[in-house]
Amino acid sequence: MLTTSGITKIFPGVKALQHVDFRLFPGEIHTLMGQNGAGKSTLINVLTGVLQPDTGTMHLGGKVIAFGSPQDAEAAGVRTLYQEVNLCPNLSVAENIFAGRQPKRFGAIHWSDIKQRAQAALARLDVSLDVSRSLDAYPIAVQQMVAIARALSVDARVLILDEPTSSLDDGEVAQLFKILRHLKQSGIAILFVTHFIEQTYAISDRITVMRNGEREGEYLARDLPPDQLVAKMVGHERMSERLRKADEHQEAHEAQEAQEAHEAHEAHEAQEARPPSPSAPPPFIELRGIGRRGSMQPIDLDLHPGRILGLAGLLGSGRTETARLLFGADRADSGTILIEGRPVRLRSPRDAVGHGIGYCAEDRKKEGIVAELSIRENILLALQARRGWWRKISRPRAHELADLWIERLGIKAADADQPIGLLSGGNQQKALLARWLATDPKLLILDEPTRGIDVAAKFDIMDRLLALCANGLSILFISSEISEVLRVSHRVAVLRDRRKIAEVAGTASNEDNIYRLIAGSGE
């Protein structure tokens, strides 16, 4: 139904797409997989006319096409549903389905016709609603159905769904998949973009894997095991070979277990005669069943003083969602949080900061630095916010604190009055660390703290984190680079599809096992 040949798209300094060949068949659900930055969004934007390729050709139904705009794509029957429902919540369901193309009679909008045709469009999806009610009266899952009905109310030949399940619970995902299977049977070509491995295998006929702007390969879903899918996404070409070797050694490992158990039993009596080894300190914070509907399944975590807990998982696994729940940026709707053994409610980041929790967000430019302010002002921002408007930090104290942390973290700048937006990425990240360390936190949440910075700065930051941890700071460390998580973490919690699936330490903390767990076959 839809093909591309040699599609290339280059932005300044970035090859977003490189000679990508892609094909989409009618009556099939084709899933596009890849890590962040793999080129998925750029490819969708080319397919839908948002971007024009630098080189390459596209065919729709066998005819050469060149969409100059999203309107051209829609007119040709290529419809797109994005992660965020792109509708008008203040309008009725019927108005949303026919917005911009309302049927008219004698020059006026024919409202009864709109309602009847809206009901018919929803009936095609086996959905029955009061189409005269405002869209915001319905939950997100229903709004997704309305968006699909809008897309199908014209002659859609291709339906592209970009992360449509990110805000849905399991029941709502099942309902959406039921509708997609029905649409597939009618001959529509469906392109499904997701980060969820389980959903990929639940719905896909075919999978295309993108990596670093290139098409890594196209596979029938039944021929691509999950561990091989993960290996192809993350670029570990030798990973599958290592995993196969690990499987070969599994029987030998099991055969040794009996002997090891026997030796452990013999050593037990001698161990009782020794003084007990010091145990880990009690947790500073405990999460028990903390979750948020449509965002994160209930999760249990313990964070100890002087320990680093890593969160590992692919993009979309729930890493940032967990961090935001812990910091009160998103409010949990289930579970309990205990701080030093006492239950607390974190209704907002202000509550979290009051309990000694700091958070360096993933997007430091959008949610971290204030580019126009000086380095000193950025460093003191959290401390001043915690003190309140009327307890202003004195000028001498402000200079003292800023200079102290600039020196301790090795921030390279002309002086503390320099705008932080002029610093390198690594020095901006160090300034954000300084912001929270100036509040004397007990727990520091670091979401991708080394993304987008040079290698030297990356290792410098990680070494400083280990030193801070040695002084009693508890750290939750999040990174898409598994090797980085393993290098600094005492324990690693592994997430997949917005669930915690394992927590590992010791010999189990190795890249092969982490990737096996993500793929559903580790220990």
Secondary structure by P-SEA (a helix, b strand, c coil): cbbbcbbbbbccccccccbbbbbbbccbbbbbbbcccccaaaaaaaaaccccccccccccccbbbbbccaaaaaaacbbbbccccccccccccccccccccccccccccaaaaaaaaaaaaaaaaccccccccccccccaaaaaaaaaaaaacccccbbbbccccccccaaaaaaaaaaaaaaaaabbbbbbbcccaaaaaacccbbbbbcccccccccccccccaaaaaaaaacccaaaaaaaaaaaaaaaaaaaaaaaaaaaaaaaaaaaacccccccccccbbbccccccccccbbbbbbbccbbbbbbbcccccaaaaaaaaaccccccbbbbbcccbbbbcccaaaaaaacccccccccccccccccccaaaaaaaaaaaaacccccccaaaaaaaaaaaaaaacccccccccccccccaaaaaaaaaaaaaaacccbbbbccccccccaaaaaaaaaaaaaaaaabbbbbbbbccaaaaaacccbbbbbcccccccccccccccaaaaaaaaacccc
